[in-house]
Amino acid sequence: MILTGDYHTHTPYSHGKNTIDENTAKAKEIGLKQIAITDHGFSHVVYGVRRREVAKYAAECKAAAEKYGVDVLVGIESNIRSLSGTADLTEKDYENFDVYLCGNHVYIWYETLKDCCTYSYVNFFADRFKIKPSQKRIERNTKAYINAIKKNPIDAVTHLNYICPANTLEVAKCAADYGTYIELNSKKRHLTDEELNDILQKTEARFIINSDAHAAKRVGDTKLVEEQLQRLNFPMDRIDNIDGRYPNFRFTEFKKHM
């Protein structure tokens, strides 16, 4: 398995250690054809990229692409801000970005206080204290993921189920219907073998593998995912960013019709 592009990497614009230039240099070194710089979305209180920085952010991506001959995509890892699926990348921002990732994170400016309490804090503290998720919490989280996919032209859901346990099968069904990828994240364990196999067998969802690199040395790192794929005898033709294949990103198609 050879990775074509790594579409989830971070820089100091959020809380990555290395610059856009350094991440791109690593992508070049290991033979990637594409890399997306996807720092955290605007509503992240501590680590989000700021709208006033977007022009500089994009310029650095362009400069790195020209310097290393690697296609550098301007991306963002947006945040789900409400149970109704609101995200922090709005239509007025779309022209500035090439790749639209989205997932659940903590330390976010939520749409309402209710969303903050019933969606964010409940998940954060339950994870911290290892509290088994109730059916109600799973249903609530599932609703947030599904609403986000329906409401926004998201390319991929990042680290599905991480700190936010959901009905992954229902989320994957929705993702397949709307053309959103399920990310196989090689930084953190988020889908069990049983969950991933269930998605594989019962949905038409497609996948991309990403490093979620927060340091240049991890750009293109797929070790954690590869171990799981080998256990499951996973069909590689369901993954769209390996062996010379490129993802058909929903966001790109959406913008053509704006």
N, C-alpha and C positions, 0 to 999 in steps of 0.2 A: 504494500500500500504506500503510495507516494502522495503527499499532500500538495494540492495545486495552489491553494490560497488559505491563509489564516485570517479569519474575518472577525476576530475578537482579541484586540490587544490594547493595552493601556500605557499612558505616558504621564509625566508630571502635570498635565492639564487636569488629571483627576488624581489618582494615587499610584501611578506607575513610577518606576525608578529611572527609566531611561527615556531619552528623547525620541521624537518621531524619526529623526535621522538614524539614531542607533537601532531602533526596532527594524527600520527598513534595511539597514546594513546587514543585520542578522538574517532577514528574509532572503536577501541576495546571496548570502553565504551558504545557506542551506538549499537554495534552488527553488524557492517559492516564486510563482509567477505574479501573485497578487498578495497584498496585505491590506487590511482595513485597520485604521486607527479609530478605536471606538471608546473614547473616554465617557465617563458617566454623565448622565443627563443634567439639565439645568436645575432641576428641583432638589438635587442632592445637596444637603446643607453643608457638608464638609468637603466632599471630593468632586463635586460636579464642575464640568466645564461651564464657563459663563458666556452668555451671548456676546458680550463685548470682546471676547477672545476668538470668536469663530473665524473672522477674516484671517487672523494670524495663524490660527490652527490649520486652516485650509491652505494657506500659502506655504507653510512648512511641509505639508503633505505633497504639494506640487513640486517643491524644491527637491525633496527626497526622491520622488519618482524620477525626476530628470537626472539626478546625480547617480542613482544606482540602476536605472533601467528596469525598475520593478513598478508595476501598477499599484499606486498607493491610493486607496479609497478613503474619502473623508466620511467617517462613520460616527455613530453615537450609540451608547448603551443606555437607552431611555429607561425611565422608571414608571412603573404602574402607580398612579397616584390616588386611585379610588376603586371601590368595588364596582363602579359603573364602567371601569376600563379607561379612564382618562390617563393619558400619558403626558410627559412634559416636552415632547416634540410636537409643535403645532404646525399647521399648514404654512404659516408665514416663514417657518424655518426650513421647509423642505428643499428649497432651491440650493441651500448651502451644503447639503449632505448627499452622499451616495449610498450609504448603508444604514439601515434602521433596525438595530437590535432593541429588544425590550425585555425587562424582567423585573422581578421583585427584589427590592433592596431596603435597607433600613436607613434611618437618618434622612428622611425625605420630607419635603414640604408637601403634605397631603392636601387633597382638595377640600376636605372638611375635617373638623375635629372628630366626627364620628368615624370617618375612614381611618384616621390616625389611630384611634383607640381600638376599633373592632377588627381592623385589618392588620395594621403594622405592629402595634404593641403586643397584641395577643400572640402573634406568630413569633415575635422576637423573644418574649419572656418564656413562652412554651418551649422554644428551642433551647434557650439558655438553661432551663431547669429540667430538660428532657421529659416534658409532659406529653403523654400520648395524645395525638390529635383527636378531637371529637368529630363525629360525623358532621356536625353543624359547621365546624371550622373548615373542614375539607370542602364542604359545599360552598362556603363563602369564598374560599381561595380559588376554587374552580371557576366560580362566577366571575371573579376579577380577571383571571387569565383569559377566559372566553370573551368577555366584553372588550378587553384590550385588543384581542385579535380582530374582532368584528369591527371595532371603531377606528382602528389605525392600520395603515399599510405596513405592518411589521414584517421584516424579512425573516427574523428568527427569534424564537423565545429562548432566552438565555437561562441556563442552569435550572430548568423546570423542576420544581419540588424542593429546591434548596431554601430552607427556613420558611417555606410556604407550602406545606403539604396539600396536594390537590388530587383530584381524580385525573390522573395523567392520561388515561384512555380517552376521556371526554375532551380534554384539552387537545390531544393529538388529533382526534376526529375533526374538531373545529379548525385546527391548523391546516389539515389536509384540504378541507373544504375551501379555505381562503388563500391557499398557496403560501403559507408561512412555514418555514422550516422548524424542526425541533433540533436544538443544538445538543450535540454530545460534547460536554465540557470536560477538558482534560486537566483542569486545575482542581476541581472539587467533585467528590462523589455525590451525585444527586438523584440518579435513577437506579433503582435496584435491577438486578438481572431479570426478575419477574416482571417488573413494570415495563422495562424496555422490550422484552420478548412479547408482552401483551400488546404493546403499541405496534410492534412489527407484524404480529399475526392478525390483528383485528382492525387495522386502519391502513389507509393509503399514504400516511404521513411520510415525508421525506426528511433527510437529515443532512446536517453539515457538522464536521468536526472542527472545534476551535480550541486554541490553547488557553484563552483567557489570561494571556501573559501579562504580568505586572512587572516584568523585567525582560530585557532584550534576550537574555540567555534562554528564556522559555518560549520565545516565538517559534511556532511550528512544532512544539512539543505535543505529541499525541499518545504518549506512553500509557497513561491511565485508561484512556478510551480503548486503545488497541488490546489491552489485557481483557477488557470486558467483551469486546467483539469476538475475540478468540474463544472465550468461554461459551458464547452463544452461537458460534458458527454463523455469524451475522452476514447476510447477503450484501456484498459491497456495492451492488448496483443501486442500493437505496440511498447511498451517500453521494452527494453531488459536488463535493470539492476535493476529490481524490483522482489520481490516475489520469490527469489531463482534463477532467470535467470541471466545468464552472457552474456555480449556482444560477438558477433563473430567479433573480431577486424580484420579489413582488413590488418593492418600493420603486424600482426603476420603471417597471411597467405602469404603475399608478401615475407617476409624474408625467409620463407621455400623454396622458389623457386629461391633465389638469386644465 
